[in-house]
Each structure stands twice: as structure tokens, then as C-alpha cells.
Amino acid sequence: MTSPTTAISSVPMLDLGRENGPLHAEIQAALAEVVASGNFILGPLCQQLEQAIAKRCGTTHAIGCGSGSDALLLALMAVGIGPGDEVILPSFTFFATASAVSRLGARPVFAEIEPGTFNLDPQSVVSKITRATRAILPVHLFGQCASMDSLRSLAVAHDLVVIEDAAQAIDARYHNQFAGSMGSISCFSFYPTKNLGGCGDGGMLTTSDDRLADRLELLRAHGMRPRYEHHLVGINSRLDAFQSAILLVKLRYLADWTETRRVHAQRYFDALNAAGIDDVIQLPAVDPRAEHVWNQFTIRVLHGQRDRMRVELREQAGVGTEVYYPIPLHLQPCFTSLGYRVGSLPLTERASQEVLSLPIHHGLTMAEQQHVIDAVVHHAQLARFRMRRSAKAA
Ligand SMILES: Cc1ncc(COP(=O)(O)O)c(C=O)c1O
């Protein structure tokens, strides 16, 4: 059995100080300019960011808003989702994907995931389509695009709208098309833990539909145009100039940061594949059509060993990990009235019990990553030993 050999004593799951520290001077200068300008809400910096994101995604429009959660709500409002409508989405995602649907009085219909990629399974989506279905809301989970070929074909065949939840997937590609350019509208989050994260909340919508772009611009600012004339009942969800300024600074580094995440991911694959622990640890599947941006590197710990291994990694090796997501959305207390129960989506429920995300942020050093690898291998071997011992005893 191997044991950890590095001199490292702890590795944080994420360390935003390492991201922001080296940019301190640039960020401070950018913020000082905002203060001097007196222009705090939307304004020229937000427009600059919108143009940069639209160009990056290959869409004709990008519309800044207050958060990724608001982006989802605004997207659904813009396409007219409301009471009586059904929207098909994964249960294995962050809460905001589904809450946006519910808040508009529509029904979230949860579909299964593909077990390897954790993304929405088109076959399961087909089985959920009814006369009330209006939209499909795929999530590009952990930084890898969902099966957009099949999902888009389904949408065309059934006359459904596709809204992409690309919150975790800026710069990800699918058949060379960028996340954010494959739905009628796409939603991004600039929550600090995202690959492009601000120092606070922020979000962005992208679309190449002029009419939807116009509606989104209206909806994010009380449907107002010109001042005090309201055409739609919108919300107040505007990206502020401080976040825009910070995001514009960080955008210059995003491509390098993503490349570093890819190098980290490859190192995990090489080392963990070579370690002979695949009876305990399963590595994530990479869809050959997708270019992953590794917002998370999420393994499965099999045989009910996940929670114990997570505690051991933290307490014995100082390794921070996360569980995204421990309770699937169809089993959340607030969605009880939708009628799902344990067993409704077995693949999703199993993923919730097995997933474990390892540190992969771009500030992770090689020595730290080696420490994580050694610790995972060591504790997987311990888990195997425990399992064999209890099998013998039984
Ligand atoms: C998949 C997904 N959708 C939506 C959101 C919501 O974004 P925000 O936190 O910016 O509201 C997040 C991030 O937190 C997310 O990961």
C-alpha cells in the first residue's frame, strides 16, 4: 500500500487569494477608474464586457445581469415560460437551474443524467416530453458541454426552445462551437468560484436572436425604455461597473487559466489511471465531441466509501474536496409537491452519493496536486482493504 510522500500538509479545494493576489494592482486601478467615473450600474464597462463575451462565444449579443440565477430567470421570462408549461432539465445540477422554472409558475421536469459525464441524457429527455413541454434546459456540468447534437435535434423535432445553463462552462466547446452559442439563449455566472469569477455576484446572457436580445435588455431593467416608460414587467438585475471592471481584467488571463486546468486534469487522469484503484475510484468521462474546461474534476468513490474517504482526506491529508451535489433537486424538500421520490431517478441519486470533486483551480501547484493524488490513492487502497475485510467477515 502506498502512503503520501510529499512535504505538503494541506491543499485547499479552492484558493481565490491566489487568483486575485497577483492581479491586485490591475484590479485596484480598474476599480479606481470606476469610482472616478461615477458610472456604477451597467454603463460602458458593462458594454465592453458584453461585447467581449459575445465575441468569445460567437453570438451577436451578450446582456449583463446580476447573477447566473437571474440569467436563467430572465432567459425563461424572455421566451415566455409560465404557468402550465413544462421545462425539462437535469436534477443533478445547482438549485438555480430549477428554481428559475418554478418561480415563473412552470413545472420543472427532471430527467436522468449520463453516468460518465454527469450531463443530461437525451434518451431520458425524450421520455419526459409531453404536450406541455416548452423548453429543454441542459446544464454544461463541471465545464463539459451536454450532448447538444441530440438535444438540439429533439428540440427541433418537438418545437421546443433550448436554453443553455453554461454557468460552469465559459470557453467550453462542443464540435468546435462555444458553450453559450448553441441555445436560443444561454446563461453564464460570474460567481467567484467559476472559471471567470468576479468579486461578488454577476451574470451574462448570450443570444444571436435580435428580438430576444431586445427583450432581455428590457427585462433586466424593469422593462423600461425610455426612462419611466415600462413595456414589460421585468426585474432589477443589472451588472455593476465594479464587477465588469474586475471581469475585464480577469478575462485577459482566462485562456491561460483554462489551459492550466486542462494540464491538471490530464495529470489526474495519468496518475489515477496508473494507480490500479479503478475498483474504488471512477474517473469522469470526457465526451470526444466536447472540449472540457474543468470547472470541477469530479471522481466517483464507489461502494459507499465516499463520505468516509472525504473525511479521511481532510483530516489525515489536509486535502479539501467538495460534493457537488449531495441532494438531487427532485428530492429537495421544496419540490416535494412535484411527486418525485427516492428511486425516481436512480442514476442521479447514485451520482449524488458517489461524487467527489478534487482541487483543480489554476493556482494549484504540481507538488500540491501530487499530494492530492498520493492521498486519494492511499485512501482508496484503505477503502479497498476495509471492504475486503468486511466481505471476509460476512
Ligand atoms: C449550473 C449552475 N447554474 C446556475 C448557477 C447560478 O449562478 P449564480 O450563483 O451566479 O446565481 C450556478 C452557480 O452557482 C451553477 O453552477
The ligand as an SDF file (V2000), in Angstrom:
LIG
                    3D

 16 16  0  0  0  0  0  0  0  0999 V2000
  -25.0620   25.1360  -13.0410 C   0  0  0  0  0  0  0  0  0  0  0  0
  -25.3110   26.4550  -12.3710 C   0  0  0  0  0  0  0  0  0  0  0  0
  -26.4150   27.1450  -12.7010 N   0  0  0  0  0  0  0  0  0  0  0  0
  -26.6770   28.3370  -12.1450 C   0  0  0  0  0  0  0  0  0  0  0  0
  -25.8380   28.9010  -11.2210 C   0  0  0  0  0  0  0  0  0  0  0  0
  -26.2330   30.1770  -10.5680 C   0  0  0  0  0  0  0  0  0  0  0  0
  -25.2960   31.1890  -10.7210 O   0  0  0  0  0  0  0  0  0  0  0  0
  -25.1700   32.3380   -9.6080 P   0  0  0  0  0  0  0  0  0  0  0  0
  -24.5500   31.7590   -8.4010 O   0  0  0  0  0  0  0  0  0  0  0  0
  -24.2960   33.3520  -10.2890 O   0  0  0  0  0  0  0  0  0  0  0  0
  -26.5180   32.8720   -9.3600 O   0  0  0  0  0  0  0  0  0  0  0  0
  -24.6590   28.2200  -10.8560 C   0  0  0  0  0  0  0  0  0  0  0  0
  -23.6680   28.7650   -9.9350 C   0  0  0  0  0  0  0  0  0  0  0  0
  -23.7010   28.9840   -8.8180 O   0  0  0  0  0  0  0  0  0  0  0  0
  -24.4050   26.9680  -11.4440 C   0  0  0  0  0  0  0  0  0  0  0  0
  -23.3190   26.2660  -11.1070 O   0  0  0  0  0  0  0  0  0  0  0  0
  1  2  1  0
  2  3  1  0
  2 15  2  0
  3  4  2  0
  4  5  1  0
  5  6  1  0
  5 12  2  0
  6  7  1  0
  7  8  1  0
  8  9  2  0
  8 10  1  0
  8 11  1  0
 12 13  1  0
 12 15  1  0
 13 14  2  0
 15 16  1  0
M  END
$$$$
